[in-house]
Amino acid sequence: MPTTSLREKILNIMLGSSSQMPVYFSQFQKALSPSVKQEELQTMLDDMCVNRELQTCNGFKDGKEYVCYWLSGNLPPAWGKPSKIVAALKKKPTTV
């Protein structure tokens, strides 16, 4: 069975994310905590932001600091949102 890279694990967690529905850093920690160190996770997320694969936002909510991420849209088609890929493949009916 092939092992998935940390990048692939992150992208799988982020499927369906957007700026309106971001994935918080704490969600990554919960999903990947036993097998991935926090520093390694943060480094990979930062690299993906630099490569414009992800967008990020830092802020405060209810007095607590948060960091969230979402897909930027600059990914290869295989990692795009399934709804966009399916919609692009559907042909519009021709008008008579």
GIFENQUI-V953349 format. One record per pair of residues at least 4 apart in sequence whose C-alpha atoms are under 7 Angstrom apart, sorted by sequence separation. I is the first residue (numbers start at 1). J is the second residue. If there is no record, write none. Layout:
BEGIN
i=I j=J
i=I j=J
END
This chain:
BEGIN
i=4 j=8
i=5 j=9
i=6 j=10
i=7 j=11
i=8 j=12
i=9 j=13
i=10 j=14
i=11 j=15
i=17 j=21
i=18 j=22
i=23 j=27
i=24 j=28
i=25 j=29
i=26 j=30
i=27 j=31
i=28 j=32
i=29 j=33
i=32 j=36
i=33 j=37
i=36 j=40
i=37 j=41
i=38 j=42
i=39 j=43
i=40 j=44
i=41 j=45
i=42 j=46
i=43 j=47
i=44 j=48
i=45 j=49
i=46 j=50
i=47 j=51
i=48 j=52
i=49 j=53
i=60 j=64
i=61 j=65
i=75 j=79
i=76 j=80
i=81 j=85
i=82 j=86
i=83 j=87
i=84 j=88
i=85 j=89
i=86 j=90
i=4 j=9
i=17 j=22
i=36 j=41
i=48 j=53
i=49 j=54
i=60 j=65
i=75 j=80
i=17 j=23
i=48 j=54
i=49 j=55
i=59 j=65
i=60 j=66
i=59 j=66
i=58 j=66
i=59 j=67
i=14 j=23
i=58 j=67
i=57 j=67
i=58 j=68
i=57 j=68
i=56 j=68
i=57 j=69
i=56 j=69
i=55 j=69
i=56 j=70
i=54 j=69
i=55 j=70
i=54 j=70
i=55 j=71
i=54 j=71
i=55 j=72
i=53 j=71
i=54 j=72
i=53 j=72
i=52 j=72
i=53 j=73
i=53 j=74
i=52 j=74
i=53 j=75
i=25 j=67
i=24 j=67
i=25 j=68
i=24 j=68
i=23 j=68
i=24 j=69
i=22 j=68
i=23 j=69
i=22 j=69
i=23 j=70
i=22 j=70
i=19 j=70
i=18 j=70
i=17 j=70
i=18 j=71
i=17 j=71
i=14 j=70
i=14 j=71
i=16 j=81
i=15 j=81
END
